Amino acid sequence: MSWHDYKRSLALSEAPFYALIMAAMRQADVWNQAALRNMYPDIWRELQIRIKAPGGYLKGETPTPEK
């Protein structure tokens, strides 16, 4: 880690926890992604489903405007 990583973390501190984990899973190298998958298997499964779903919406979810 670096000072830059720390400063970026401050900018991200308002993001919801699950959003941060999903973002980390998307950006992680193979080893870190495997660690995250093992720690958060439910989040990993949902991320994979949402990646394939149109617009990321699951069946029964209503599209809403982003803030």
Contact map, one row per residue, 1 for C-alpha under 8 A:
1110110000000000000000000000000000000000000000000000000000000000000
1111110000000000000000000000000000000000000000000000000000000000000
1111111000000000000000000000000000000000000000000000000000000000000
0111111100000000000000000000000000000000000000000000000000000000000
1111111110000000000000000000000000000000000000000000000000000000000
1111111111000000000000000000000000000000000000000000000000000000000
0011111111100000000000000000000000000000000000000000000000000000000
0001111111110000000000000000000000000000000000000000000000000000000
0000111111111000000000000000000000000000000000000000000000000000000
0000011111111000000000000000000000000000000000000000000000000000000
0000001111111100000000000000000000000000000000000000000000000000000
0000000111111110000000000000000000000000000000000000000000000000000
0000000011111110000000000000000000000000000000000000000000000000000
0000000000111111000000000000000000000000000000000000000000000000000
0000000000011111101100000000000000000000000000000000000000000000000
0000000000000111111100000000000000000000000000000000000000000000000
0000000000000011111110000000000000000000000000000000000000000000000
0000000000000001111111000000000000000000001000000000000000000000000
0000000000000011111111100000000000000000000000000000000000000000000
0000000000000011111111110000000000000000000000000000000000000000000
0000000000000000111111111000000000010000001000000000000000000000000
0000000000000000011111111100000000000000001100100000000000000000000
0000000000000000001111111110000000000000000000000000000000000000000
0000000000000000000111111111000010000000000000000000000000000000000
0000000000000000000011111111000110011000000100000000000000000000000
0000000000000000000001111111000010000000000000000000000000000000000
0000000000000000000000111111100000000000000000000000000000000000000
0000000000000000000000011111111110000000000000000000000000000000000
0000000000000000000000000011111110000000000000000000000000000000000
0000000000000000000000000001111111000000000000000000000000000000000
0000000000000000000000000001111111100000000000000000000000000000000
0000000000000000000000001001111111110000000000000000000000000000000
0000000000000000000000011101111111111000000000000000000000000000000
0000000000000000000000000000011111111100000000000000000000000000000
0000000000000000000000000000001111111110000000000000000000000000000
0000000000000000000010001000000111111111100100000000000000000000000
0000000000000000000000001000000011111111101100000000000000000000000
0000000000000000000000000000000001111111100000000000000000000000000
0000000000000000000000000000000000111111100000000000000000000000000
0000000000000000000000000000000000011111111100000000000000000000000
0000000000000000000000000000000000011111111110000000000000000000000
0000000000000000000000000000000000000001111111000000000000000000000
0000000000000000010011000000000000001001111111100000000000000000000
0000000000000000000001001000000000011001111111110000000000000000000
0000000000000000000000000000000000000000111111111000000000000000000
0000000000000000000000000000000000000000011111111100000000000000000
0000000000000000000001000000000000000000001111111110000000000000000
0000000000000000000000000000000000000000000111111111000000000000000
0000000000000000000000000000000000000000000011111111100001000000000
0000000000000000000000000000000000000000000001111111111111000000000
0000000000000000000000000000000000000000000000111111110100000000000
0000000000000000000000000000000000000000000000011111110100000000000
0000000000000000000000000000000000000000000000001111111111000000000
0000000000000000000000000000000000000000000000000111111110000000000
0000000000000000000000000000000000000000000000000100111110000000000
0000000000000000000000000000000000000000000000000111111111000000000
0000000000000000000000000000000000000000000000000100111111101110000
0000000000000000000000000000000000000000000000001100100111111000000
0000000000000000000000000000000000000000000000000000000011111000000
0000000000000000000000000000000000000000000000000000000001111100000
0000000000000000000000000000000000000000000000000000000011111110000
0000000000000000000000000000000000000000000000000000000010011111000
0000000000000000000000000000000000000000000000000000000010001111100
0000000000000000000000000000000000000000000000000000000000000111110
0000000000000000000000000000000000000000000000000000000000000011111
0000000000000000000000000000000000000000000000000000000000000001111
0000000000000000000000000000000000000000000000000000000000000000111
